[in-house]
Amino acid sequence: SSSEDETLTVLNAKYSNEAEEEPVEEAREVDTTVQKIVTSNFMGPKATPPGFLRRKLRKVPWHTFPDLLTYARCVAIPGLIVQYYCSTHPKKHIHSALIFAIASITDFLDGFLARRWDICSPFGAFLDPVADKLMVSTALILLSGTYGAVVAIPSAVILAREIAVSALREWMASKGKRDSVKVGFQGKCKTAATMVALSIILAVPEGWSTIPSWDLFLNIGMSMLYFSALVTVSSGSIYFKAAAPVLMGKE
């Protein structure tokens, strides 16, 4: 009869819907399980699934690694100063360059891990850019004392820009407009070029002028340092241009 057909149709639709919903529910359960595994180690909800090391060493506090790398960069600053002035080793220039270069690499690595694991601590977010600036300014001051005006001039430009932009960001934050002066591509290029240039110059030994190969090496480092000074001015102008409407009272 027609009523029986209608009943069968309703039942078939019901079972069909339930069959379709089962995979969806299973997928949701799997997603929930994955999220629990990811966040159980203090990782963020958008963290990548655990790799080989994180699976094998579950008790290791991986979420602290980005902050530990930032702390290591701060500790490297007095280490660089002591190595630069107090070491009597014939390869002390190489050691100084290695300390600075390794510390520079941690600048990339801590940010990479923080993004990959979707973690961010308030203190780490504050200390990361501070550690970079302290490391770079320390190396600039050390090299200015050794090479004089040829390093002191770009150093003054770089440090003046850092102070001005830091003050600008603080002021814009007080106005609730900090995002308009956040670090851009040119700022990242400036940081990378400066760190590479300083690593090269730190590696040059005393008496470099008598060794043609080191003379060329130093010229490459100096060229990169002046290039980074130009990028510093360019990127700084972009930040001030973005903040101009607020500075002029137009917003």
RORO-250879 format. One line per 8 residues: number of its first residue (from 1); their letters; for each residue x, y, z of N, C-alpha, C. Coordinates in pm, whole numbers, plus 32768, in hexadecimal, padded with zeros to 4 digits. Example, Ala and Ser with C-alpha at 12.3 -4.5 7.8 and 13.67 -1.06 7.14 Angstrom:
// RORO-250879
1 = AS = 8527:7DC7:830C:84CE:7E3E:830C:8528:7EB6:830C ~ 8505:7F1F:82C4:8557:7F96:82CA:850A:8003:8313 $
***
This chain:
// RORO-250879
1 = SSSEDETL = 8053:7F88:8000:8000:8000:8000:8057:807C:8000 ~ 8012:80EE:7FE8:805E:816C:7FE2:8098:8191:806A ~ 804E:8174:80D7:807F:8196:815D:80FC:8146:8180 ~ 80FC:80C5:8157:8172:8072:8172:81EB:80A4:8124 ~ 81D0:80CE:80A6:823E:8104:8054:8278:8182:8094 ~ 821F:81D6:80C6:824E:8250:8106:82A2:8231:8182 ~ 8275:81CC:81CF:82BF:81A4:8247:8349:8172:8223 ~ 8351:811C:81BC:83D2:80E8:818F:842D:8159:815F $
9 = TVLNAKYS = 83F4:81B9:8119:8443:822B:80E8:847F:827A:815B ~ 842C:8292:81C2:845B:82DC:8237:84CB:828F:827F ~ 84B9:820C:8290:851E:81BB:82D4:85A1:81B7:8286 ~ 8596:81A8:8201:860E:81A7:81AE:865A:822B:81B8 ~ 860F:829A:81B6:864E:831E:81C1:8693:832E:8247 ~ 8651:82F9:82B1:868A:8304:8337:870D:82B9:8342 ~ 870B:823A:8313:8784:81E8:831C:87F3:8220:82C1 ~ 87C8:8257:824F:882B:8293:81F5:886E:830A:8236 $
17 = NEAEEEPV = 8820:8360:827A:8858:83D4:82C0:88B5:83AA:8330 ~ 888B:833F:8379:88DF:8310:83E6:8963:82DA:83B1 ~ 895E:8294:833E:89D9:825E:8302:8A36:82CD:82D5 ~ 89F9:833B:82A3:8A4B:83AC:8278:8A86:83F7:82EF ~ 8A3B:83FA:835E:8A69:8444:83D2:8AD8:83FC:841D ~ 8AD9:8374:8414:8B3D:8327:845F:8BCC:834E:843B ~ 8BF0:8354:83B7:8C79:837D:8397:8C9A:840A:83C8 ~ 8C35:8463:83C2:8C4B:84EC:83F1:8C6B:84ED:8485 $
25 = EEAREVDT = 8C1C:849E:84D3:8C33:8496:8563:8CBC:8459:8581 ~ 8CE0:83F0:8533:8D62:83B1:8546:8DD3:8414:8529 ~ 8DC2:8462:84BF:8E28:84C6:849C:8E37:852D:850B ~ 8DC3:8555:8544:8DC9:85B7:85B1:8E10:857E:862B ~ 8DF6:84FD:8647:8E39:84BE:86B8:8ECF:84B7:86A1 ~ 8EF8:8498:8625:8F87:8492:8605:8FC6:851C:8615 ~ 8F82:8584:85E2:8FB5:860D:85EE:8FC5:8633:8681 ~ 8F61:860E:86D2:8F66:862D:8761:8FDB:85E6:87A4 $
33 = TVQKIVTS = 8FF2:8568:877E:9061:851B:87B7:90E7:855A:8793 ~ 90F3:8582:8714:916F:85C2:86E6:9187:8643:8733 ~ 911C:8692:8744:912A:8710:878C:9158:86F8:881C ~ 9122:868F:885B:9149:8670:88E4:91DD:864A:88EB ~ 9209:85FB:8887:9296:85D2:8886:92F1:864A:8872 ~ 92C8:86A4:8817:931A:871A:87F9:9323:8776:8871 ~ 92AE:8790:88AF:92AD:87F1:891C:92DC:87B6:89A0 ~ 92E9:8731:89A7:9316:86F3:8A23:93A4:8719:8A46 $
41 = NFMGPKAT = 93F2:873D:89E1:947C:8768:89F9:9488:8800:89F6 ~ 941B:8845:8A18:9418:88D7:8A21:9428:891B:8999 ~ 940F:88D4:892E:9413:8911:88AA:938E:8954:888D ~ 938E:89B1:882D:9313:89F5:8809:92B8:899D:87B6 ~ 923C:89C5:87A4:91DC:8974:8757:91FF:8966:86C4 ~ 9251:89C0:868F:9278:89BA:8602:9304:897E:85EF ~ 9339:8940:8656:93BF:8905:864E:93C0:8890:85ED ~ 9432:887C:85AC:9440:880A:8553:9444:8789:85A4 $
49 = PPGFLRRK = 941C:8717:856A:9421:8698:85B3:94AF:8678:85E0 ~ 94BE:8630:8650:9544:8611:8683:9597:85C4:861E ~ 9618:85ED:8612:9674:85A6:85BB:96B6:8533:8606 ~ 9721:84FE:85CB:9764:8488:8605:9796:84A3:8692 ~ 97DD:8514:86A4:9818:8530:8727:97AD:854A:8791 ~ 9747:8596:876D:96DE:85B4:87CE:968D:8538:87F3 ~ 9682:84DA:8796:963C:845E:87B6:968F:8405:8811 ~ 9713:8401:87F9:976B:83AB:8847:978D:83E7:88D0 $
57 = LRKVPWHT = 9794:846B:88D6:97BC:84AE:8952:9748:8504:8984 ~ 96DD:84C3:89AB:9664:850B:89D2:9674:8559:8A54 ~ 96D1:852F:8AAB:96E2:8572:8B2B:9736:85F1:8B21 ~ 9775:8607:8AAF:97C5:8680:8A9C:9768:86F8:8A8E ~ 9781:8765:8AD6:972B:87DC:8ACC:9748:882D:8A4D ~ 971D:87F7:89DC:973C:8835:895B:9707:88C4:8952 ~ 9699:88E0:8997:965C:8965:898D:96B5:89D3:89C6 ~ 971B:89B0:8A13:9775:8A14:8A4C:97EC:8A34:89F2 $
65 = FPDLLTYA = 97FE:89E6:8988:9875:89F7:8934:9882:8A82:88F4 ~ 9817:8ABD:88BB:9826:8B44:8882:9858:8BAA:88E8 ~ 9821:8BA5:8962:984E:8C03:89C9:98DD:8BE7:89F3 ~ 9902:8B68:89FB:998B:8B44:8A21:99F0:8B77:89BA ~ 99CB:8B72:893C:9A23:8BA6:88D3:9A34:8C3D:88E1 ~ 99C9:8C81:8905:99D1:8D12:891B:9A2A:8D32:8992 ~ 9A1C:8CE5:89FF:9A71:8CF8:8A75:9B04:8CE0:8A51 ~ 9B1D:8C79:89FF:9BA6:8C5A:89D6:9BE3:8CCE:8988 $
73 = RCVAIPGL = 9B91:8D11:8938:9BC2:8D85:88EC:9BEA:8DF7:8949 ~ 9B9F:8E08:89B5:9BC3:8E6F:8A18:9C45:8E4B:8A60 ~ 9C54:8DCB:8A83:9CCE:8D9F:8AC7:9D48:8DAD:8A6C ~ 9D33:8DA1:89E9:9DA2:8DAB:898A:9DDD:8E37:8984 ~ 9D93:8E9C:89AF:9DC4:8F27:89A6:9E3F:8F3C:89FE ~ 9E39:8F20:8A82:9EB5:8F2E:8AD1:9F20:8ECC:8AA4 ~ 9EF7:8E57:8A72:9F59:8DF7:8A3E:9FA6:8E30:89C8 ~ 9F61:8E78:8970:9FA2:8EB6:88FD:A004:8F22:892A $
81 = IVQYYCST = 9FDC:8F72:898C:A033:8FDE:89BC:A0B4:8FA5:89F9 ~ A0A4:8F40:8A4F:A119:8F01:8A8F:A173:8EC3:8A26 ~ A138:8E7C:89C6:A186:8E3B:895D:A1D0:8EA2:8909 ~ A18F:8F10:88E8:A1C9:8F75:888F:A240:8FBC:88D0 ~ A235:8FDB:8951:A29E:9029:8992:A303:8FD6:89E2 ~ A2D8:8F67:8A1A:A32C:8F1F:8A79:A371:8EA4:8A41 ~ A33F:8E6D:89D4:A37A:8DF3:89A0:A404:8E0D:8964 ~ A460:8DB0:897C:A4E8:8DB8:8943:A4FE:8D4A:88DB $
89 = HPKKHIHS = A495:8D03:88BA:A4A0:8C96:8858:A4BC:8CCF:87CD ~ A514:8C8E:8780:A532:8CC4:86FA:A4BA:8CC7:869C ~ A455:8C77:86B8:A3DD:8C76:8665:A367:8CBB:86AA ~ A385:8D1B:8700:A31A:8D59:874D:A2B6:8DA2:86F4 ~ A2E4:8DD4:8682:A288:8E19:8628:A220:8DB9:85EE ~ A24C:8D3D:85D3:A1EE:8CD8:85A2:A18A:8CB3:8610 ~ A1BC:8CA8:868A:A164:8C86:86FA:A0FC:8CF3:8711 ~ A127:8D71:8709:A0C8:8DE1:871A:A05D:8DDE:86AE $
97 = ALIFAIAS = A087:8DC4:8632:A028:8DBE:85C3:9FC5:8D4A:85D5 ~ 9FF8:8CD9:8607:9FA1:8C65:861C:9F39:8C81:8689 ~ 9F63:8CC2:86F5:9F04:8CE3:8760:9E94:8D3A:8729 ~ 9EBA:8D9F:86DD:9E55:8DFB:86A7:9DFE:8DB6:863E ~ 9E3C:8D66:85E7:9DF0:8D24:857D:9D8C:8CBF:85B6 ~ 9DB7:8C70:8618:9D5D:8C0D:8655:9CEA:8C53:869D ~ 9D0A:8CC1:86E4:9CA1:8D0E:8727:9C3E:8D47:86C0 ~ 9C72:8D70:864D:9C1B:8DA6:85E3:9BBE:8D3A:85AC $
105 = ITDFLDGF = 9BF2:8CC0:85A0:9BA0:8C52:856E:9B2D:8C33:85CE ~ 9B49:8C3F:8650:9ADE:8C25:86B2:9A6C:8C8B:86A2 ~ 9A8B:8D00:866D:9A22:8D64:8655:99BD:8D2F:85F1 ~ 99ED:8CED:8589:9993:8CAF:8528:994F:8C34:8562 ~ 999D:8BE4:85AB:996A:8B62:85D8:98FC:8B70:8640 ~ 990A:8BCE:869E:98A2:8BD9:8706:981D:8C08:86CA ~ 9824:8C61:8669:97A9:8C8D:8627:976A:8C1D:85D5 ~ 97BF:8BCF:8593:978E:8B5F:8541:9745:8AF8:8598 $
113 = LARRWDIC = 9782:8AD5:860A:9745:8A72:8662:96C4:8AA7:86A1 ~ 96C5:8B27:86C7:964D:8B61:8704:95D8:8B5F:86A3 ~ 95F2:8B7C:8623:9587:8B79:85BF:955D:8AE9:85A1 ~ 95BE:8A8F:8598:959F:8A03:8578:954D:89C1:85E6 ~ 956C:89E2:8662:9526:89A5:86D3:94B5:89FB:8708 ~ 94A0:8A6F:86CB:9433:8AC8:86F2:9438:8AE9:8787 ~ 94AE:8B16:87B3:94BF:8B3A:8840:94FB:8BC6:8848 ~ 94D6:8C0D:88B0:950C:8C93:88C5:94FB:8CB7:8959 $
121 = SPFGAFLD = 956D:8CD0:899A:9566:8CFD:8A25:9575:8D95:8A28 ~ 9530:8DDA:8A80:953B:8E6D:8A86:95CB:8E9C:8A99 ~ 9615:8E59:8AF3:969F:8E83:8B0C:96F7:8E68:8A94 ~ 96E1:8DF6:8A50:972E:8DD7:89D8:9713:8E39:8969 ~ 9694:8E61:8957:9672:8EC3:88F0:96B4:8F4A:890B ~ 96C3:8F6D:898C:9707:8FE9:89AF:979E:8FDE:899C ~ 97D9:8F6E:89C9:986A:8F62:89CC:98A8:8F49:8944 ~ 9860:8F07:88E9:9899:8EE2:8867:98D0:8F5A:881A $
129 = PVADKLMV = 9880:8FC3:87FF:98B7:9036:87B7:991F:9082:8807 ~ 9913:9083:888D:9976:90C6:88E1:99FC:9080:88D6 ~ 99FC:8FFA:88DA:9A79:8FAD:88CF:9ABE:8FC7:884A ~ 9A70:8FD0:87DE:9AAA:8FED:875A:9AF1:9073:8759 ~ 9AAE:90D8:878D:9AE7:915E:878C:9B62:9168:87E6 ~ 9B5F:9125:8858:9BD2:9127:88B1:9C4A:90E2:8871 ~ 9C31:9073:882F:9C9D:9028:87EE:9CDD:9079:877E ~ 9C8B:90B3:8729:9CBD:9101:86B8:9D05:917F:86E8 $
137 = STALILLS = 9CC9:91C7:8746:9D08:9242:8776:9D8D:9226:87BC ~ 9D96:91B7:8804:9E14:9193:8845:9E81:917B:87DD ~ 9E62:912E:8775:9EC4:9113:870C:9EEC:9193:86C3 ~ 9E8D:91EC:86A9:9EAC:926A:8665:9F0B:92C0:86B9 ~ 9EF2:92C5:873A:9F49:9316:8792:9FD5:92DA:879A ~ 9FDE:9256:87A4:A062:9215:87A9:A0B2:9231:872B ~ A070:9223:86B8:A0B7:9237:8639:A0D5:92CA:861E ~ A081:9324:8651:A09D:93B4:8642:A11D:93D9:868C $
145 = GTYGAVVA = A134:939B:8700:A1AE:93B5:874A:A229:9382:8703 ~ A218:931A:86B1:A28A:92E0:866A:A2A5:9326:85E6 ~ A23F:9344:859A:A250:9378:8512:A238:940E:8506 ~ A206:944E:856F:A1F4:94DE:856C:A17C:950A:8519 ~ A18C:957B:84D5:A11D:95BD:8491:A0DD:9568:8425 ~ A12B:9511:83E3:A0F5:94C2:8375:A083:9466:83A3 ~ A087:943D:8422:A01A:93ED:845B:9FBE:9444:84B0 ~ 9FF6:94A9:84EF:9FA7:94FD:854A:9F37:9548:8501 $
153 = IPSAVILA = 9F4F:9571:8485:9EEB:95BF:843A:9E6E:956B:841D ~ 9E7B:94F5:83DD:9E01:94A4:83CA:9DC6:9474:844E ~ 9E1B:9460:84B3:9DE9:9437:8536:9D8E:94A1:8572 ~ 9DB8:9520:8565:9D67:958E:8599:9CE0:9594:8552 ~ 9CE1:957E:84CF:9C64:9581:8482:9C07:9510:84AF ~ 9C3F:9498:84BD:9BEF:9424:84E3:9BB6:9434:856F ~ 9C0A:945E:85CE:9BDD:946B:8659:9B76:94DC:8668 ~ 9B8E:954C:8621:9B2E:95BB:8627:9AA5:9591:85F3 $
161 = REIAVSAL = 9AA6:9546:8586:9A28:9515:854D:99E1:94B8:85AF ~ 9A2D:945D:85EF:99F0:93FE:864C:99AE:9447:86C1 ~ 99F2:94AC:86F5:99BA:94F7:8765:993B:9541:873A ~ 9942:9580:86C3:98D0:95CE:8692:9857:9574:8677 ~ 986D:9502:8636:97FE:94A9:8615:97C5:9468:8693 ~ 981B:9445:86F2:97EB:940C:8770:9792:946F:87B9 ~ 97BC:94EE:87BB:976B:9556:87FA:96E7:9569:87AF ~ 96ED:9562:872A:9674:9570:86D8:9611:94FF:86F5 $
169 = REWMASKG = 9643:9484:86FE:95EB:9412:8718:95AC:941D:87A3 ~ 95F9:944A:8803:95C2:945A:888A:9554:94C4:888B ~ 956C:9531:8845:9508:959D:8841:948B:9570:87F5 ~ 949F:952A:8785:942C:94F9:8738:93DD:9492:8787 ~ 9423:9442:87D9:93DD:93E0:882D:9383:9426:8891 ~ 93B0:9499:88C6:935F:94E5:8925:92E2:951D:88E3 ~ 92E7:952A:885D:9273:955A:8812:921F:94E8:87D9 ~ 9249:946C:87F6:9201:93F8:87C2:9218:93E0:872F $
177 = KRDSVKVG = 9288:9412:86F9:92A6:9406:8669:9328:93BD:864F ~ 9351:9366:86AA:93D3:9325:869C:93DE:92CF:861E ~ 9370:9294:85F4:9373:923C:857F:939C:9286:8500 ~ 9386:9308:84FC:93A9:9355:8483:943F:9368:8475 ~ 948C:934D:84DE:951F:935A:84D6:9562:92D6:84FF ~ 951E:9267:84E8:955B:91E5:8507:95CB:91C8:84A4 ~ 9623:916B:84C8:9698:914C:8477:966F:911D:83ED ~ 96AA:915B:8386:968D:9137:82FC:9700:90ED:82BA $
185 = FQGKCKTA = 96F2:90D7:8236:9757:908A:81EC:97DE:90D1:81EB ~ 97DD:9155:81D6:985B:919F:81D5:98A2:919A:825C ~ 9854:919E:82C7:9890:9195:834B:98D5:9110:8361 ~ 9897:90A3:832F:98D5:9020:833B:9953:9016:82E5 ~ 9950:9052:826D:99C7:9054:8217:9A38:90A2:8259 ~ 9A15:9111:8299:9A79:9162:82DF:9ABC:9112:834D ~ 9A6C:90CC:839C:9AA3:907C:840A:9AFF:900F:83D6 ~ 9AD4:8FC8:836D:9B25:8F5C:8335:9BA8:8F91:82FB $
193 = ATMVALSI = 9BA1:9000:82AF:9C1A:9038:8272:9C7B:9069:82DC ~ 9C48:90A8:8345:9C9E:90D9:83B0:9CE4:9066:83F8 ~ 9C9B:8FFD:8415:9CD7:8F8C:845C:9D40:8F45:8409 ~ 9D27:8F36:8386:9D8A:8EF7:832E:9E06:8F4F:8324 ~ 9DF3:8FD3:8313:9E63:902F:8308:9EBA:902D:8385 ~ 9E7B:9030:83F9:9EC6:9031:8477:9F0F:8FAD:848E ~ 9ED2:8F3E:8466:9F14:8EBD:8472:9F93:8EB9:841D ~ 9F8B:8EF2:83A5:A000:8EF5:834C:A06E:8F4D:8385 $
201 = ILAVPEGW = A04A:8FC4:83B2:A0B0:9022:83E5:A0F0:8FEC:8464 ~ A0A1:8FAE:84BB:A0D9:8F75:8536:A13E:8F06:8518 ~ A12F:8EC2:84A7:A189:8E53:8484:A210:8E82:8451 ~ A21C:8F03:8430:A29B:8F37:83F9:A301:8F47:846A ~ A378:8F0F:845B:A3DD:8F17:84C7:A427:8F9B:84C8 ~ A471:8FB2:8533:A4C9:9027:8538:A537:9016:84D0 ~ A564:9084:8497:A5C9:907E:842E:A590:9051:83A8 ~ A50E:9065:8397:A4CB:903A:831D:A501:907E:82A0 $
209 = STIPSWDL = A535:90F8:82AE:A560:9145:8239:A5D7:9106:81F1 ~ A61E:90AF:8236:A693:906E:81F8:A66D:8FEC:81B3 ~ A5EF:8FC5:81BD:A5C3:8F47:817F:A554:8F67:811A ~ A572:8F5E:8098:A511:8F86:8032:A488:8F43:803F ~ A486:8EC3:8061:A406:8E7C:8069:A3AE:8EB6:80D8 ~ A3EB:8ED9:814A:A39E:8F12:81B8:A374:8FA1:8197 ~ A3C7:8FE7:8149:A3A3:906F:811F:A322:906B:80CB ~ A31B:900A:8071:A2A2:8FF9:801F:A22B:8FD4:8077 $
217 = FLNIGMSM = A243:8F7B:80D7:A1D9:8F4E:8132:A1A2:8FC4:8181 ~ A1FB:901B:81B1:A1CF:9090:81FE:A180:90F0:81A7 ~ A1AE:9103:812A:A166:915E:80D0:A0D7:912D:80B5 ~ A0C7:90A9:80AB:A041:9071:8098:9FEA:908F:8112 ~ A022:907A:8189:9FD8:9094:8204:9FB3:9127:8212 ~ A011:917F:81F2:9FF7:920F:81FC:9F8C:923A:8198 ~ 9F92:9202:8120:9F2D:9224:80BB:9EA2:91FB:80EA ~ 9E99:9184:8125:9E18:9156:8158:9DE8:91AB:81CD $
225 = LYFSALVT = 9E46:91DA:8221:9E20:922E:8292:9DE6:92B3:8262 ~ 9E23:92EF:81FC:9DEF:936D:81C6:9D6B:9356:817D ~ 9D5F:92E2:813D:9CDF:92C1:80FD:9C70:92B4:8165 ~ 9C91:9272:81D3:9C2D:9263:823E:9C08:92E9:827B ~ 9C68:9348:827F:9C49:93CE:82B1:9BE5:9414:8255 ~ 9BF7:9402:81D1:9B99:943D:8171:9B0D:9400:8180 ~ 9B08:937C:818D:9A87:9339:81A0:9A49:9363:8224 ~ 9A9D:937D:8288:9A6D:93AC:8309:9A22:9430:82FB $
233 = VSSGSIYF = 9A5D:948D:82B1:9A1D:950F:829B:999C:94FE:824B ~ 99A2:94A9:81E4:992D:9494:818E:98B9:9456:81DC ~ 98D6:93EC:8229:986B:93AA:8275:9836:9405:82E3 ~ 988F:9454:8320:9862:94B2:8387:9804:951B:834F ~ 9821:9548:82D5:97CA:95AE:8297:9740:9575:827B ~ 9738:94F3:825D:96B7:94B3:8243:9662:94B3:82C2 ~ 96A2:9496:8334:9659:9495:83B3:9625:9521:83D5 ~ 9678:9586:83C2:964E:960F:83E4:95E4:9641:8381 $
241 = KAAAPVLM = 95EC:9615:8304:9586:963B:82A2:94FF:95FD:82C9 ~ 9503:957F:82F6:9488:953C:831F:944B:957E:839B ~ 94A2:95B3:83F1:9472:95F1:846D:9454:9686:845C ~ 9474:96BF:83E9:9465:9750:83D5:93D9:9784:83F3 ~ 936C:9743:83C4:92E7:9778:83E2:92CC:9785:8478 ~ 92FD:9725:84C5:92E8:972A:8557:9342:9795:8594 ~ 93BE:979C:8562:941D:9800:8597:93EE:988F:857C ~ 93AE:98A2:8509:937F:9927:84E1:92F5:9947:851B $
249 = GKE = 92BC:98E9:8566:923B:9902:85A3:91C6:98F5:8544 ~ 91DB:98B2:84D1:916F:98A3:846F:9118:9829:848B ~ 9143:97D3:84E8:90F3:975F:8510:90DD:975E:85A6 $
***
